Amino acid sequence: MEFRTRAIHVGGERDPQTGAVVPPLHLASTFVQPGAGEWGEFDYSRSGNPTRKAVERTIASLEGGCGALCFASGMAATHCATMLLESGDHLLAGTDIYGGSYRLFHKILNRAGVRVSLAAADDLAGLEQAITPATKMLWIESPGNPLMSITDIRACAELAHQHGLLLGVDNTFASPVLTRPLELGADIVMHSATKYLGGHSDLLGGALVVKDPELLQRLYFVQNATGAVLGPLECFLLQRGIKTLELRMREQCRTAQRIAEHLAEHPAVTRVLYPGLPGHPGHAIAARQMDRGFGAMLSFEVDGGYERAKHVAEHTELFQLAVSLGAVESLIEQPASMSHASYDREDRLAHGIRDELIRISVGLEHPDDLIADLNRALS
């Protein structure tokens, strides 16, 4: 079956008991067992729940994995993946990553004795130089957040496996509509399901997807032991959101391309970061790696520094000033003061996240209206 058909039917089969075309929502926290010491498929909702199992099947199908695990948030999913590491191990991550991931890596993992360093993931030679004998995992995002850098996932997978590392890919920005990292050699794919998978700003969730059953069991053990699972209601909403994922993403990509081209000509804009523009340094890799578009996220810089960027972000009407992304509503934010405020300032500037940077998440509004809204804020 094609992608959009699987998004609707895999995990969303009609209820065999009633014939309902939408599977029922199972809110039960515990399940009666056939006998003492005899276990049914479900026993306690932290360990497994029918509604969660259904959406995990959907996500695994769309990413091409052997299985998926759903978590209470994207950060809970990322944390689970990093709990495969032990004290003394080294985690190498890209420089263009979500601020919450930076905070987890530098300010939580270090307490467990895991050393963390960053290197530009779009520079393979530099990335390889940053690998040490203690490195056990490479963590990347493509497109990167918030600079929209493009990383060659297949090349990173080859590099990681040459050195015996696990490759984890945060695929939130691209979604499986555009990029499926497991097909390119990645070991673990992470999604903040809050974003494009859910798509309507009404749930918080995360997911891990893998292609190796043994690795899936290792991650499931951590998930079950630590308990940061996605609740049944959020699973139900996530399943519903995924049904329109491909259609939403295709349209949002088209609008983002138009906005990027417009901003590239705007006199108040000094730089546009969007992989769909031919001048983007990762454009050729993105064209090969991203099937159906270049994404619906873009960043741009304005003349006037921090205060000017803050002013623009605060004066749009359709673009709502908020963190998060990937929903039907368009959002705008200033990374320096919002999504990436958890970076140490010197580190943030060293990695190119400047004060004048603005990041937008393009929704499903009409592109002409969104362009007019940005023009008003920039004028």
C-alpha positions in Angstrom: 0.0 0.0 0.0 1.1 3.6 -0.6 2.0 5.9 2.2 -1.3 7.7 2.6 -3.2 4.5 2.5 -1.1 3.0 5.2 -1.5 6.1 7.3 -5.2 5.5 7.3 -5.5 1.7 7.5 -2.4 0.2 9.3 -3.3 0.3 12.9 -6.6 1.9 12.1 -8.5 -1.3 11.2 -12.2 -1.4 12.0 -13.2 -2.9 15.4 -13.9 -6.6 14.9 -16.4 -6.6 17.8 -18.6 -3.8 16.7 -17.6 -2.9 13.1 -16.7 0.6 14.1 -14.5 2.2 11.4 -12.6 4.1 14.1 -10.9 1.8 16.7 -12.3 2.3 20.2 -10.3 4.3 22.8 -9.1 2.1 25.6 -8.7 4.2 28.8 -8.3 1.2 31.1 -5.2 1.3 33.3 -5.2 -2.4 34.1 -6.5 -5.6 32.5 -7.8 -8.8 34.0 -5.4 -11.8 33.5 -6.4 -15.4 32.7 -4.8 -16.7 35.9 -2.2 -16.0 38.5 1.2 -16.0 36.8 -0.5 -16.2 33.4 -0.2 -13.1 31.3 -2.5 -11.9 28.5 -1.4 -9.5 25.7 -2.1 -6.5 28.0 -1.7 -6.4 31.7 -1.0 -2.7 32.8 -1.2 0.3 30.6 2.4 1.4 31.3 3.6 -1.9 29.8 1.1 -1.8 26.9 -2.3 -0.5 25.8 -4.4 -1.4 22.8 -4.8 2.2 21.7 -1.0 2.8 22.0 -0.2 -0.4 20.2 -2.4 0.7 17.3 -0.7 4.0 16.7 2.7 2.4 17.2 1.9 0.0 14.4 1.0 3.0 12.2 4.2 4.9 12.9 6.4 1.8 12.4 4.8 1.2 9.0 5.3 4.8 7.8 9.0 4.8 8.9 9.7 1.3 7.6 10.6 0.0 11.1 10.0 -3.4 12.8 8.3 -1.5 15.6 7.7 1.8 17.4 7.3 3.0 20.9 5.2 6.0 21.9 6.2 8.4 24.7 4.7 11.2 26.7 6.8 13.7 24.7 9.6 14.0 22.2 12.1 14.7 25.0 11.0 11.5 26.8 11.6 9.6 23.6 15.1 11.2 23.2 15.9 10.5 26.8 15.0 6.8 26.4 17.3 6.5 23.4 20.2 8.1 25.4 19.6 5.7 28.3 21.2 3.0 26.1 24.5 4.8 27.1 26.4 4.2 30.2 28.7 6.2 32.4 32.0 6.8 30.6 30.4 6.7 27.2 30.5 9.7 24.7 27.6 11.0 22.8 28.4 13.0 19.6 25.6 15.3 18.3 25.2 17.7 15.5 25.5 21.4 16.3 22.1 22.3 14.6 19.8 20.6 17.1 16.7 21.4 19.1 17.4 23.4 22.3 15.7 20.8 24.5 18.0 18.2 23.1 21.0 20.4 23.9 19.7 20.9 27.4 19.2 17.1 28.0 22.6 16.2 26.5 24.6 18.9 28.4 22.7 19.3 31.7 21.1 15.9 32.4 23.2 13.2 30.7 26.4 14.7 32.1 25.1 13.8 35.6 25.1 10.2 34.6 28.7 10.4 33.5 28.0 10.6 29.8 30.3 13.0 28.0 28.7 15.1 25.2 30.3 17.1 22.4 28.9 18.8 19.3 30.2 18.9 15.7 28.7 20.1 12.5 26.9 17.1 11.1 27.1 18.4 7.5 30.9 18.2 7.7 31.7 14.5 7.6 35.4 15.0 8.0 35.0 17.1 11.0 32.4 14.7 12.4 34.8 11.8 12.1 37.5 13.8 13.8 35.2 14.3 16.8 34.6 10.5 17.3 36.6 9.1 20.2 37.2 5.5 21.5 34.4 6.2 24.0 31.8 7.4 21.4 28.8 5.1 21.3 26.1 7.2 19.7 25.8 9.8 17.0 22.7 12.0 17.1 21.7 14.3 14.2 18.7 16.3 12.8 18.0 17.0 9.2 16.8 19.6 8.5 18.6 21.0 11.5 16.9 23.2 14.1 16.9 26.2 13.8 19.5 26.7 10.9 17.9 24.3 8.5 21.2 22.6 7.8 21.0 19.4 5.7 22.9 16.3 6.8 23.6 13.4 4.5 22.0 10.7 6.6 23.2 7.8 4.5 26.8 9.0 4.8 26.4 9.5 8.5 25.1 6.0 8.9 28.1 4.6 7.0 30.4 6.6 9.2 28.7 5.6 12.4 28.7 1.9 11.6 32.4 2.0 10.6 33.1 3.1 14.1 30.6 0.8 15.8 28.2 3.6 16.8 24.4 3.8 16.9 23.0 6.5 14.7 19.9 8.3 16.0 18.0 10.8 13.8 15.5 13.3 15.0 13.1 13.2 12.0 10.6 15.7 13.4 11.1 18.4 10.8 11.0 16.2 7.8 8.5 13.6 9.0 8.3 10.2 7.2 6.5 11.9 4.4 9.8 13.5 3.3 12.6 11.4 4.8 12.7 7.9 6.2 16.1 7.6 7.9 15.9 3.9 8.6 15.9 3.3 4.8 19.1 5.3 4.7 20.9 3.2 7.4 19.9 4.9 10.7 19.4 2.8 13.7 16.9 4.9 15.7 14.4 7.5 14.5 12.9 9.9 16.9 9.8 12.1 16.5 8.3 14.7 18.5 4.8 13.5 17.6 3.4 16.8 19.0 4.5 18.3 15.7 3.7 17.0 12.2 2.4 13.6 13.2 -0.3 15.1 15.4 -0.5 18.2 13.4 -3.2 20.1 15.3 -1.5 21.6 18.4 -3.7 19.5 20.7 -1.4 16.7 22.0 2.0 16.1 23.5 3.9 13.0 22.4 7.0 11.3 21.1 8.0 8.2 19.3 11.1 6.0 18.6 11.2 3.7 15.6 13.8 1.1 14.9 14.4 -1.7 12.3 16.2 -4.2 14.6 14.0 -6.3 16.9 16.7 -6.7 19.5 17.2 -2.9 19.8 13.5 -2.5 20.0 13.4 -4.8 23.0 16.2 -2.9 24.7 14.4 0.4 24.3 11.1 -1.1 25.4 12.7 -2.3 28.6 13.9 1.2 29.3 10.4 2.6 28.5 8.6 0.2 30.6 11.0 0.6 33.5 10.9 4.4 33.5 7.3 4.8 32.5 7.2 7.9 30.3 4.5 6.4 28.0 1.9 8.2 25.9 -1.6 8.2 27.3 -4.5 6.5 25.5 -6.3 9.8 24.7 -3.2 11.3 23.2 -2.7 8.1 21.2 -6.2 8.4 19.8 -5.6 12.0 18.8 -2.3 11.1 17.3 -3.8 8.3 15.2 -6.4 10.7 13.9 -3.8 13.3 13.0 -1.6 10.9 11.1 -4.4 10.1 8.7 -3.9 13.5 7.0 -0.2 13.7 7.5 0.9 13.4 3.9 -1.7 15.8 2.5 -0.9 18.4 5.2 2.8 18.1 4.6 2.7 18.4 0.8 0.6 21.6 1.0 2.7 23.1 3.8 5.9 22.4 1.8 4.5 24.2 -1.2 3.6 27.3 0.9 7.0 27.3 2.6 8.7 27.3 -0.8 6.7 30.3 -1.9 7.4 32.2 1.4 11.2 31.4 1.2 11.4 32.7 -2.3 9.5 35.9 -1.3 11.7 36.5 1.8 14.9 36.0 -0.3 13.9 39.2 -2.2 12.7 41.2 0.7 14.9 44.3 1.5 14.6 43.9 5.3 15.8 40.2 5.2 19.5 39.6 5.2 19.5 35.8 4.9 16.9 33.0 4.3 17.7 29.5 5.5 15.5 27.0 3.5 16.8 23.8 1.7 14.4 24.4 -1.1 16.3 27.4 -2.3 19.0 26.5 -4.9 21.6 28.6 -3.1 21.2 26.6 0.2 24.5 24.6 0.7 22.5 21.4 1.4 20.1 21.8 -1.5 21.5 19.0 -3.6 21.5 16.5 -0.7 18.0 17.6 0.3 16.7 17.1 -3.3 18.0 13.5 -3.1 17.0 12.8 0.5 13.6 14.5 0.8 11.1 12.8 -1.4 8.1 15.1 -1.7 9.3 18.6 -0.7 11.8 20.5 1.3 9.8 20.9 4.5 7.6 23.5 6.0 10.1 25.0 8.4 12.3 28.0 7.5 14.4 30.6 9.2 15.5 34.0 8.2 17.6 36.9 9.6 16.7 40.5 9.7 18.6 43.7 9.8 18.8 45.2 13.2 19.8 42.5 15.6 18.0 41.1 18.6 15.5 43.9 19.1 14.5 44.0 15.5 14.0 40.2 15.3 12.0 40.4 18.5 9.8 43.2 17.1 9.1 41.3 13.9 8.2 38.1 15.8 5.8 40.0 18.1 4.0 41.9 15.3 2.6 39.2 13.1 -1.1 38.3 13.3 -1.6 35.0 11.4 1.8 33.7 12.5 1.3 33.2 16.2 4.2 33.8 18.6 4.8 30.4 20.1 7.3 27.6 20.4 6.5 24.3 18.8 5.8 23.7 15.1 4.3 21.4 12.5 0.6 22.2 13.0 -2.1 23.6 10.8 -1.6 27.0 12.4 1.5 29.0 11.4 3.8 29.9 14.2 6.7 32.3 14.6 9.5 32.5 17.2 12.9 34.0 18.0 15.2 31.1 18.7 17.7 33.2 20.8 14.9 34.0 23.4 12.6 31.0 22.9 13.3 27.6 21.5 17.1 27.8 22.0 17.2 29.9 25.1 18.5 26.8 27.0 21.8 27.0 25.0 24.6 28.8 26.8 24.8 32.1 24.9 28.4 31.7 23.9 27.7 28.2 22.6 24.6 29.4 20.8 26.5 32.1 18.9 29.4 29.8 18.2 27.1 27.5 16.5 25.5 30.2 14.3 22.2 30.8 16.1 22.3 34.6 16.0 20.2 37.1 17.9 18.6 38.3 14.6 17.3 34.9 13.6 13.6 34.2 13.3 12.1 30.7 12.8 8.7 30.1 11.3 6.5 27.0 11.0 4.3 27.3 8.0 0.8 26.1 8.4 -2.2 25.6 6.1 -3.4 29.1 5.8 -3.4 30.6 2.3 0.1 31.5 1.2 -0.9 35.0 0.0 -2.3 35.8 3.5 0.9 34.5 5.2 3.1 36.6 2.9 1.1 39.7 3.5 1.3 39.1 7.3 5.1 38.8 7.2 5.3 41.9 5.0 3.4 43.9 7.5 5.6 42.8 10.4 8.8 43.5 8.4 7.7 47.0 7.2 
